[in-house]
Amino acid sequence: MKKNALGLLVAFAVMAPVAAQAAVQLPAGTQELGIQGNAKLGSGWDLNLNGSYGTFVKDNWEVGGTATVAAKDANDAFSGKIGVFTEYNFVNSTNWVPYVGAATELAGLSYDNQDGTSGDLGEKGDSWALNIKLAAGVKYFINPNVALTAEANYNIATDDIDFSGDKAKDSLTNIVFGTRFYF
């Protein structure tokens, strides 16, 4: 009897916070601050960080600004993007909120490759381009004001601004993880 009562008490203690959060709401006027990225550490490191700030203009629909910096050891590559985005959140009765989004960004790339291998643009280079990003992801709300995110996005640009391996390309598919704060 005591084991059953203790088990029931533990189950309620675990489920109560989940039940209290189950009704995620993203009404018009809510603001969101986000940071996400990915990294490859060690020899040949690679880093990609993105920050965003947005406001929900209608329930579940957000618009805002975004900035991204990326650096890569292999070619001393450094790139940056700044732009605007929109995102629609499919709020449901759980803490999991799928979303889709799009962004338009001004992007730049600067690199200095020591040996100028034939697989890339040469020894040194700079590029500026317009970048379009399409994204799909999911947010998991750990409380009403904080969500953990996972996102896959596809970028296509008017010039070669992203490095993949040792070659500059005009498109890139990226998987990023992060967090979002709501107020």
C-alpha positions as CSV (number, residue, x, y, z in Angstrom):
1,M,0.0,0.0,0.0
2,K,2.8,2.4,0.9
3,K,4.7,1.6,-2.3
4,N,1.6,2.3,-4.4
5,A,1.0,5.6,-2.6
6,L,4.6,6.6,-3.0
7,G,4.6,5.6,-6.6
8,L,1.4,7.6,-7.2
9,L,2.9,10.6,-5.4
10,V,6.0,10.5,-7.5
11,A,3.9,10.2,-10.7
12,F,1.8,13.3,-9.7
13,A,5.0,15.2,-8.8
14,V,6.4,14.5,-12.3
15,M,3.2,15.0,-14.2
16,A,1.9,18.1,-12.5
17,P,4.5,20.5,-14.0
18,V,3.9,18.9,-17.4
19,A,0.1,19.3,-17.1
20,A,0.5,22.9,-16.0
21,Q,2.5,23.7,-19.1
22,A,0.5,21.8,-21.6
23,A,-1.3,24.8,-22.9
24,V,1.5,26.7,-24.6
25,Q,0.3,30.1,-25.8
26,L,2.0,32.6,-28.1
27,P,-0.4,35.5,-28.3
28,A,0.1,38.7,-30.3
29,G,2.4,41.1,-28.4
30,T,4.6,38.3,-27.0
31,Q,8.3,38.9,-27.6
32,E,11.0,36.3,-28.2
33,L,14.8,36.3,-27.8
34,G,16.6,33.4,-29.3
35,I,20.1,31.9,-29.7
36,Q,21.0,28.8,-31.6
37,G,23.9,27.3,-33.4
38,N,26.2,24.3,-34.0
39,A,29.9,23.6,-33.6
40,K,32.5,21.2,-34.6
41,L,35.4,21.3,-32.1
42,G,38.9,20.0,-32.2
43,S,41.2,20.1,-35.2
44,G,39.6,21.8,-38.1
45,W,37.0,23.5,-35.9
46,D,33.8,25.1,-37.2
47,L,31.3,27.4,-35.4
48,N,27.9,28.8,-36.4
49,L,25.9,31.1,-34.0
50,N,22.6,32.8,-34.7
51,G,20.7,35.3,-32.6
52,S,17.2,36.6,-33.1
53,Y,14.6,38.9,-31.7
54,G,11.0,39.0,-32.7
55,T,7.5,40.0,-31.8
56,F,4.3,38.0,-32.4
57,V,2.2,40.3,-34.6
58,K,-0.8,37.8,-34.5
59,D,-1.3,34.7,-32.4
60,N,1.4,32.2,-33.3
61,W,2.9,34.4,-36.1
62,E,6.2,36.2,-35.4
63,V,8.3,38.7,-37.3
64,G,11.7,40.0,-36.3
65,G,15.4,40.4,-37.0
66,T,18.2,37.9,-37.1
67,A,22.0,37.9,-37.1
68,T,24.4,35.0,-37.8
69,V,28.2,34.7,-37.5
70,A,30.2,31.7,-38.7
71,A,33.9,30.9,-38.6
72,K,35.9,27.9,-39.9
73,D,39.5,27.0,-39.2
74,A,40.2,25.2,-42.4
75,N,40.3,28.3,-44.7
76,D,40.3,31.0,-42.1
77,A,36.7,31.6,-43.3
78,F,34.5,34.2,-41.5
79,S,31.0,35.0,-42.6
80,G,28.1,37.0,-41.3
81,K,24.4,37.5,-42.1
82,I,21.9,40.1,-41.0
83,G,18.3,40.2,-42.0
84,V,14.6,39.8,-41.2
85,F,12.5,36.7,-40.6
86,T,9.0,35.5,-40.1
87,E,7.9,32.3,-38.4
88,Y,4.6,30.5,-37.8
89,N,4.2,28.3,-34.8
90,F,1.7,25.4,-34.7
91,V,0.6,25.6,-31.1
92,N,-1.2,22.5,-29.8
93,S,-2.2,21.0,-26.5
94,T,1.4,19.8,-25.7
95,N,4.7,21.4,-24.9
96,W,6.0,20.5,-28.4
97,V,5.4,23.3,-30.9
98,P,6.4,22.7,-34.5
99,Y,7.2,25.8,-36.6
100,V,8.1,26.9,-40.1
101,G,9.9,30.1,-41.1
102,A,11.7,32.1,-43.7
103,A,14.3,34.8,-43.7
104,T,15.9,37.3,-46.1
105,E,19.5,38.2,-45.2
106,L,22.4,40.3,-46.4
107,A,25.4,37.9,-46.2
108,G,29.2,38.3,-46.5
109,L,32.1,35.9,-46.6
110,S,35.8,36.5,-46.2
111,Y,38.5,33.8,-46.3
112,D,42.2,33.4,-46.7
113,N,43.3,29.9,-47.8
114,Q,47.0,29.3,-47.3
115,D,47.5,27.0,-50.3
116,G,44.6,28.0,-52.6
117,T,43.6,24.4,-53.4
118,S,41.7,23.9,-56.6
119,G,38.6,22.9,-54.7
120,D,37.8,26.4,-53.6
121,L,37.8,30.0,-55.0
122,G,41.5,30.5,-54.7
123,E,43.9,31.9,-52.0
124,K,41.8,34.8,-50.8
125,G,38.3,36.1,-51.4
126,D,35.4,38.2,-50.3
127,S,31.8,37.8,-51.3
128,W,28.5,39.6,-50.7
129,A,25.2,38.2,-51.4
130,L,21.4,38.1,-50.7
131,N,20.6,34.9,-48.8
132,I,17.1,33.3,-48.5
133,K,16.6,30.8,-45.6
134,L,13.8,28.4,-45.2
135,A,13.4,26.6,-41.9
136,A,11.4,24.0,-40.1
137,G,11.8,23.0,-36.5
138,V,10.3,22.2,-33.2
139,K,10.3,24.0,-29.8
140,Y,9.9,22.1,-26.5
141,F,8.7,24.4,-23.7
142,I,10.4,23.5,-20.4
143,N,8.3,26.3,-18.8
144,P,6.0,29.0,-20.2
145,N,8.9,31.4,-20.8
146,V,11.7,29.1,-22.1
147,A,11.8,26.6,-25.0
148,L,14.6,24.4,-26.3
149,T,14.8,24.2,-30.1
150,A,15.9,22.0,-32.9
151,E,15.8,23.3,-36.5
152,A,16.8,22.3,-40.0
153,N,17.3,25.1,-42.5
154,Y,18.2,25.5,-46.1
155,N,20.0,28.6,-47.4
156,I,20.3,29.7,-51.0
157,A,22.3,32.8,-51.9
158,T,23.1,34.9,-55.0
159,D,26.9,34.2,-54.6
160,D,29.2,31.7,-52.8
161,I,29.0,32.7,-49.1
162,D,29.0,29.3,-47.3
163,F,31.8,26.8,-47.0
164,S,31.1,23.1,-47.2
165,G,34.3,21.1,-46.9
166,D,37.0,23.1,-48.7
167,K,34.7,24.7,-51.3
168,A,32.6,27.9,-51.2
169,K,29.0,27.3,-52.2
170,D,25.9,29.3,-52.7
171,S,23.7,26.9,-50.8
172,L,23.8,25.1,-47.4
173,T,21.6,22.9,-45.3
174,N,22.2,23.4,-41.6
175,I,20.9,21.7,-38.4
176,V,21.0,23.9,-35.3
177,F,20.0,23.6,-31.6
178,G,19.2,26.4,-29.2
179,T,16.9,28.1,-26.8
180,R,14.2,30.8,-27.0
181,F,13.1,33.1,-24.2
182,Y,9.6,34.6,-24.1
183,F,8.4,37.8,-22.3
